[in-house]
């Protein structure tokens, strides 16, 4: 995917993931953004070459929860 398409797609992914965080963790949007943007998952997500953007919002949320719980971000191997 070219850079322009990825940059257009990323906000939609982030929005869906933020909504999951707000709903499941019962936090404000500001807190959800803080959780996401300070995570290792976001660092991986914002790099198109990692292909993490292929994952559903539900899967991304699960990965974030695991990172928060264990302190480590572990991507599934396919």
Number of C-alpha atoms within 10 A of each C-alpha: 9 7 10 8 9 14 14 10 12 15 12 12 17 20 13 15 22 24 18 18 25 16 13 10 12 11 15 14 14 11 15 20 19 12 16 19 14 11 18 16 20 16 12 16 20 18 15 16 10 11 12 18 19 12 12 13 20 13 13 23 21 14 18 24 16 14 16 14 10 10 12 15 17 13 11 7 4 3
